[in-house]
Amino acid sequence: MTENKNIALVTGANKGIGREIAAQLLGRGVTVLLGGRNPELVAAAAQELGARPVVVDVSEDASVAAAAELVEAEYGRLDVLVNNAAITGGGANDVATMQTVFNTNVFGVIRMIDAFTPLLRRSAAPRIVNVSSSVGSLDFVTGPNNQLPFMLPYPTSKSALNAVTVQYARELGKEGFKVNAVCPGYCATDLNHFSGHRTPAQGAEIAVTMATIGEDGPNAGFFDENGPVAW
């Protein structure tokens, strides 16, 4: 039964940080809908964790709409939406790659929020968590500690995601939503060929914290494990 349990949908959750977010939410007694675009991988991960598989490709309108219809039919509401799905673009800096990356990392988040806001409005404590990155912080990328090579798609998509987060937080915050962005840190995942120095489980912790904050929790913020991150 889910009447007295929070229901959370996590995108990009069949592997990496998303999978760990799903696992940690399950550990807190949350009913988790494990989202991803590959049906076989989503089904396998959901079975292993004890979550409900939801096939959703955030880059496609029809797929997002179908996922919202499924959650509506089976659960009637949603309490937490964690927008974790993201791609890097593979290092290319051309316009076509930019469009592809933004379609997932930015427009995909907008699709998900717009499609699931009606279900989140039925929650007593709606929460939206957007998984961003320190490379999306303009403070970081213009500072002396940024040693990254020239890269357009991924960092700029995360900067845009941060701006999107603030806009939704300002608007949906009027209805009691808490909408925040989080930075999991440099975690070892396939996005960086497992070169990160943090584990996906460590990276997931801040997303889970923001997904489960109380009424006194923040809105329109950007956080890592140490607290607020400069935009």
C-alpha positions as CSV (number, residue, x, y, z in Angstrom):
1,M,0.0,0.0,0.0
2,T,1.2,3.5,-0.8
3,E,-1.4,5.7,0.9
4,N,1.0,6.5,3.8
5,K,4.3,6.3,2.0
6,N,5.9,8.9,-0.2
7,I,6.1,8.1,-3.8
8,A,9.3,9.2,-5.7
9,L,10.2,9.0,-9.4
10,V,13.9,9.0,-10.2
11,T,15.0,9.4,-13.8
12,G,18.2,7.9,-15.2
13,A,18.0,5.5,-12.3
14,N,19.0,2.1,-13.7
15,K,22.7,2.9,-13.1
16,G,25.2,5.2,-11.4
17,I,24.0,8.0,-9.1
18,G,20.4,7.6,-10.1
19,R,20.4,4.0,-9.0
20,E,21.9,5.0,-5.7
21,I,19.3,7.7,-5.2
22,A,16.6,5.1,-5.8
23,A,18.3,2.6,-3.4
24,Q,18.7,5.2,-0.6
25,L,15.1,6.4,-1.0
26,L,13.9,2.8,-0.7
27,G,16.0,2.5,2.4
28,R,14.0,5.4,3.9
29,G,10.7,3.6,3.2
30,V,9.8,5.5,0.1
31,T,7.9,3.8,-2.8
32,V,10.4,4.3,-5.7
33,L,9.5,4.4,-9.4
34,L,12.8,3.7,-11.1
35,G,12.9,5.5,-14.4
36,G,15.1,5.1,-17.5
37,R,14.9,4.8,-21.2
38,N,16.1,1.2,-21.7
39,P,13.3,-1.2,-20.8
40,E,15.6,-4.2,-20.1
41,L,18.0,-2.3,-17.9
42,V,15.2,-0.5,-16.1
43,A,13.4,-3.8,-15.4
44,A,16.6,-5.5,-14.2
45,A,17.6,-2.6,-11.8
46,A,14.0,-2.3,-10.5
47,Q,13.8,-6.0,-9.8
48,E,17.2,-6.0,-8.0
49,L,16.2,-3.0,-5.8
50,G,12.6,-3.7,-5.3
51,A,11.3,-0.7,-7.1
52,R,8.6,-0.1,-9.7
53,P,10.1,0.1,-13.2
54,V,9.0,3.1,-15.3
55,V,10.3,3.4,-18.9
56,V,10.7,7.0,-19.7
57,D,13.0,8.8,-22.2
58,V,13.1,12.4,-21.0
59,S,14.1,13.6,-24.4
60,E,10.8,12.6,-26.0
61,D,7.4,14.2,-25.3
62,A,5.4,11.1,-25.9
63,S,7.5,9.0,-23.6
64,V,7.2,11.5,-20.8
65,A,3.5,11.8,-21.3
66,A,3.1,8.0,-21.2
67,A,5.0,7.8,-18.0
68,A,2.8,10.5,-16.4
69,E,-0.3,8.6,-17.5
70,L,1.1,5.4,-15.9
71,V,1.8,7.1,-12.6
72,E,-1.6,8.7,-12.7
73,A,-3.3,5.4,-13.3
74,E,-1.4,3.4,-10.7
75,Y,-0.7,5.8,-7.9
76,G,-2.8,8.9,-8.5
77,R,-0.1,11.3,-7.2
78,L,3.6,11.8,-6.9
79,D,5.5,13.2,-3.9
80,V,9.0,13.5,-5.1
81,L,10.5,14.0,-8.6
82,V,14.3,13.6,-9.0
83,N,15.5,14.7,-12.4
84,N,18.8,12.8,-12.6
85,A,18.9,11.7,-16.3
86,A,21.8,13.5,-18.1
87,I,24.2,13.1,-21.0
88,T,27.6,14.7,-21.7
89,G,27.8,14.9,-25.5
90,G,31.0,13.1,-25.6
91,G,33.3,16.1,-25.8
92,A,32.0,17.6,-29.1
93,N,31.3,21.3,-29.2
94,D,29.1,21.6,-32.3
95,V,25.6,22.9,-32.5
96,A,24.0,19.5,-33.1
97,T,25.7,18.1,-30.0
98,M,24.5,21.1,-28.0
99,Q,21.0,20.5,-29.1
100,T,21.1,16.9,-28.2
101,V,22.6,17.5,-24.7
102,F,20.1,20.4,-24.0
103,N,17.2,18.2,-25.1
104,T,18.0,15.8,-22.3
105,N,19.6,17.9,-19.6
106,V,17.4,21.0,-19.8
107,F,14.3,20.4,-21.9
108,G,14.0,16.9,-20.5
109,V,13.8,18.4,-17.0
110,I,11.2,20.9,-18.2
111,R,9.2,18.1,-19.8
112,M,9.2,16.1,-16.6
113,I,8.3,18.9,-14.3
114,D,5.5,20.1,-16.6
115,A,4.1,16.6,-17.0
116,F,4.2,15.6,-13.3
117,T,3.3,18.9,-11.6
118,P,-0.4,18.0,-11.7
119,L,0.4,14.8,-9.8
120,L,2.8,16.6,-7.4
121,R,0.1,19.0,-6.6
122,R,-1.8,16.1,-5.0
123,S,1.1,15.6,-2.5
124,A,1.1,17.1,1.0
125,A,4.8,17.9,0.5
126,P,5.8,18.1,-3.1
127,R,9.6,18.0,-3.8
128,I,11.6,18.4,-7.0
129,V,15.3,17.8,-7.1
130,N,17.4,18.6,-10.2
131,V,20.8,16.9,-10.3
132,S,23.2,19.5,-11.5
133,S,27.0,19.8,-11.3
134,S,29.7,22.1,-10.0
135,V,30.6,22.8,-13.7
136,G,27.2,24.5,-14.0
137,S,28.3,27.0,-11.4
138,L,29.4,30.3,-13.1
139,D,31.2,31.1,-9.9
140,F,33.3,27.9,-10.3
141,V,33.9,28.0,-14.0
142,T,35.1,31.6,-13.9
143,G,37.3,31.0,-10.8
144,P,40.9,29.9,-10.4
145,N,40.1,26.3,-9.5
146,N,38.5,25.5,-12.9
147,Q,41.1,23.5,-14.8
148,L,38.6,21.9,-17.3
149,P,39.3,22.1,-21.0
150,F,37.1,24.1,-23.4
151,M,33.7,22.4,-23.2
152,L,30.3,23.8,-24.3
153,P,27.4,21.3,-24.1
154,Y,27.5,19.7,-20.6
155,P,28.6,22.7,-18.4
156,T,26.3,25.2,-20.2
157,S,23.4,22.7,-19.9
158,K,23.9,22.5,-16.2
159,S,24.1,26.3,-15.9
160,A,20.8,26.5,-17.8
161,L,19.4,23.7,-15.5
162,N,20.3,25.8,-12.5
163,A,18.4,28.8,-14.0
164,V,15.4,26.6,-14.7
165,T,15.5,25.3,-11.1
166,V,15.2,28.9,-9.8
167,Q,12.4,29.8,-12.1
168,Y,10.3,26.7,-11.1
169,A,11.1,27.2,-7.5
170,R,9.9,30.8,-7.5
171,E,6.6,29.8,-9.2
172,L,5.8,26.4,-7.6
173,G,7.1,27.6,-4.3
174,K,3.9,29.7,-4.1
175,E,2.1,26.3,-3.8
176,G,4.4,24.8,-1.1
177,F,6.7,23.0,-3.5
178,K,10.4,22.7,-2.6
179,V,12.5,22.8,-5.8
180,N,16.3,22.6,-5.5
181,A,19.4,21.7,-7.5
182,V,22.1,19.5,-6.1
183,C,25.7,18.8,-6.9
184,P,26.8,15.1,-6.3
185,G,30.5,15.9,-6.8
186,Y,32.9,14.1,-9.1
187,C,31.6,10.5,-8.8
188,A,32.9,7.5,-10.7
189,T,30.2,6.8,-13.3
190,D,30.1,6.0,-17.0
191,L,29.6,9.7,-17.8
192,N,33.3,10.2,-16.9
193,H,34.6,6.7,-17.7
194,F,34.6,6.0,-13.9
195,S,37.4,8.5,-13.3
196,G,35.6,10.2,-10.4
197,H,37.0,10.1,-6.8
198,R,33.6,9.8,-5.1
199,T,31.3,6.8,-5.2
200,P,27.8,7.1,-6.7
201,A,26.4,6.3,-3.2
202,Q,28.2,9.4,-1.8
203,G,27.0,11.5,-4.7
204,A,23.4,10.4,-4.1
205,E,23.2,11.5,-0.5
206,I,22.6,15.2,-1.2
207,A,19.8,14.4,-3.6
208,V,18.1,12.2,-1.1
209,T,18.5,14.8,1.6
210,M,16.8,17.4,-0.6
211,A,14.1,14.9,-1.7
212,T,13.1,14.4,1.9
213,I,13.4,17.8,3.4
214,G,10.6,19.1,5.7
215,E,8.5,22.2,5.5
216,D,11.4,24.2,7.1
217,G,13.7,23.1,4.3
218,P,15.1,25.4,1.6
219,N,13.6,26.3,-1.8
220,A,15.4,27.7,-4.9
221,G,18.8,26.5,-3.6
222,F,21.9,24.7,-5.0
223,F,23.5,22.3,-2.6
224,D,26.3,19.8,-2.2
225,E,27.2,17.7,0.8
226,N,28.8,20.8,2.5
227,G,25.9,23.1,2.1
228,P,25.0,25.9,-0.4
229,V,26.9,26.1,-3.7
230,A,27.4,29.4,-5.4
231,W,25.4,29.6,-8.6
